[in-house]
Amino acid sequence: MRIRILAALGAAALATTTALAAVPVQAAPAKTLVFDVDLTSAGTTLETLPGDITYGWNDLQGPTRWGKSSAQMRFLGSVDYVDGTGPFGGFVTVTRADGVKIALSVSGWSTSPQDQTGTANATFRGTLTVIGGTGPYAGATGTGTMQGFRKQALGSPVELTFSVVVQQRK
């Protein structure tokens, strides 16, 4: 009889352990962050080749809002355009007024009107991947989109909207 009771207790413990292992770990709720920003060029290294080929990098910076807080955005971007159209990529860091940061990688496409040469009147569309962050965004993951436009030539101000769904680590 004693063996049956111990076996029953062992089975109950195993069932409880198995049930606990099946309970998913609660993740922090996802947050959607939207950043509207007018970025200006703080520096560029751009090269041009015959055939209206432009390539290089651009350091874009500007103020934005992170919820109710002020923030600063820095976009270190690379371009590879022909007639103002082509791929771009880079890295974005948004720093909130309290010092909290979120970092994103960007991959996208720029399109300039076909009836012109150069890089003016360009539109931008891209995808975002959360690299991580600091404070409550340390270890964060997520994805999103960006879109916007530039009225003048490459290196002039760019109006962009970044929308990213962030999963914070709990």
VOGU-3710 file (C-alpha; in Angstrom, 3 decimals, decimal comma):
1> mririlaalg> 0,000/0,000/0,000  2,842/2,337/0,820  4,300/1,816/-2,663  0,977/2,718/-4,291  0,714/5,981/-2,314  4,297/6,998/-3,235  3,638/6,108/-6,870  0,453/8,181/-6,820  2,291/11,150/-5,258  5,069/10,820/-7,851
11> aaalatttal> 2,526/10,772/-10,686  0,787/13,856/-9,255  4,103/15,722/-8,979  4,968/14,765/-12,559  1,561/15,949/-13,792  1,944/19,277/-11,958  5,461/19,799/-13,317  4,331/18,962/-16,835  1,363/21,338/-16,547  3,609/24,157/-15,316
21> aavpvqaapa> 6,069/23,584/-18,138  3,219/23,914/-20,652  2,191/27,365/-19,347  3,686/29,966/-21,723  5,902/32,697/-20,310  4,055/36,003/-20,386  5,591/38,416/-22,887  5,342/42,163/-22,498  2,589/43,589/-24,691  3,693/44,873/-28,085
31> ktlvfdvdlt> 3,812/48,650/-28,522  3,426/50,565/-31,751  5,788/53,520/-31,931  5,332/56,183/-34,621  8,003/58,770/-35,346  7,291/61,672/-37,727  10,483/63,501/-38,511  12,055/66,049/-40,852  15,661/64,934/-41,183  18,417/67,215/-42,399
41> sagttletlp> 21,829/66,183/-43,591  24,631/66,616/-41,068  27,156/65,202/-43,534  27,453/63,178/-46,712  29,987/61,272/-48,709  28,391/60,892/-52,117  29,989/59,915/-55,387  28,564/60,358/-58,872  29,331/58,525/-62,087  28,230/59,040/-65,686
51> gditygwndl> 24,700/57,831/-66,300  23,325/59,733/-63,278  24,653/57,116/-60,842  24,887/58,329/-57,242  26,115/56,243/-54,338  27,478/56,783/-50,861  26,212/57,619/-47,408  24,282/60,348/-45,643  24,088/61,256/-41,948  20,557/62,576/-41,382
61> qgptrwgkss> 19,421/64,040/-38,054  16,335/65,697/-36,651  13,946/66,157/-33,762  10,887/63,946/-33,315  8,408/62,908/-30,630  8,430/59,592/-28,761  4,945/59,518/-27,314  4,704/62,618/-25,122  8,489/63,038/-24,902  10,822/64,871/-27,213
71> aqmrflgsvd> 13,430/62,752/-28,983  16,266/62,982/-31,480  16,626/60,729/-34,525  19,825/59,888/-36,381  19,659/57,962/-39,672  23,001/56,716/-41,027  21,990/55,769/-44,553  23,593/54,376/-47,669  22,293/54,912/-51,210  22,835/53,374/-54,647
81> yvdgtgpfgg> 20,733/55,355/-57,141  20,452/55,548/-60,903  18,423/58,570/-62,046  17,451/59,084/-58,390  15,902/55,620/-58,070  17,293/52,606/-56,265  17,957/50,878/-52,961  18,869/52,516/-49,695  19,636/51,108/-46,292  21,069/52,031/-42,986
91> fvtvtradgv> 20,624/52,344/-39,277  18,381/54,586/-37,193  18,816/55,502/-33,548  16,020/57,303/-31,735  17,052/58,818/-28,397  14,295/59,951/-26,062  14,862/63,040/-23,860  15,473/60,763/-20,838  18,284/58,954/-22,699  16,363/55,760/-23,585
101> kialsvsgws> 17,257/54,538/-27,086  15,787/52,261/-29,703  17,843/51,126/-32,704  16,473/50,053/-36,083  17,898/48,733/-39,316  16,291/50,013/-42,519  16,080/48,530/-45,997  14,143/50,336/-48,700  13,662/51,761/-52,147  13,740/55,353/-53,374
111> tspqdqtgta> 11,854/56,406/-56,495  12,312/59,665/-58,397  10,000/60,709/-61,240  10,972/59,106/-64,559  10,635/62,390/-66,441  13,587/63,980/-64,628  17,223/63,351/-63,906  18,705/63,709/-60,441  17,463/62,838/-56,994  14,793/65,517/-56,364
121> natfrgtltv> 11,108/64,717/-55,761  11,955/61,269/-54,440  9,613/59,030/-52,483  10,820/56,429/-49,999  9,393/53,141/-48,753  11,208/50,741/-46,496  11,045/48,019/-43,901  12,360/48,261/-40,361  13,803/45,700/-37,988  14,352/46,483/-34,313
131> iggtgpyaga> 17,995/45,862/-33,376  17,498/46,557/-29,677  17,635/49,457/-27,289  18,380/50,643/-23,784  16,372/50,732/-20,565  12,955/49,165/-21,106  13,889/48,533/-24,763  17,016/46,463/-24,000  16,590/43,200/-25,877  13,524/44,507/-27,740
141> tgtgtmqgfr> 12,521/43,011/-31,089  10,056/44,059/-33,754  9,390/45,172/-37,299  7,817/48,076/-39,079  7,706/50,366/-42,086  8,916/53,788/-43,104  7,764/56,091/-45,856  8,275/59,661/-46,918  9,658/62,041/-49,487  12,355/64,553/-50,362
151> kqalgspvel> 11,528/67,588/-52,523  15,058/68,639/-53,425  18,284/66,821/-54,365  19,969/64,140/-52,278  21,340/65,715/-49,090  18,373/68,079/-48,658  15,736/67,593/-45,910  13,690/64,377/-45,922  10,208/64,042/-44,390  9,701/60,506/-43,051
161> tfsvvvqqrk> 7,267/58,517/-40,932  8,529/55,458/-39,096  5,966/53,018/-37,664  7,313/50,067/-35,708  5,689/47,392/-33,567  8,073/46,721/-30,685  8,046/43,666/-28,445  9,800/44,624/-25,229  11,571/42,008/-23,145  9,769/41,510/-19,849
//
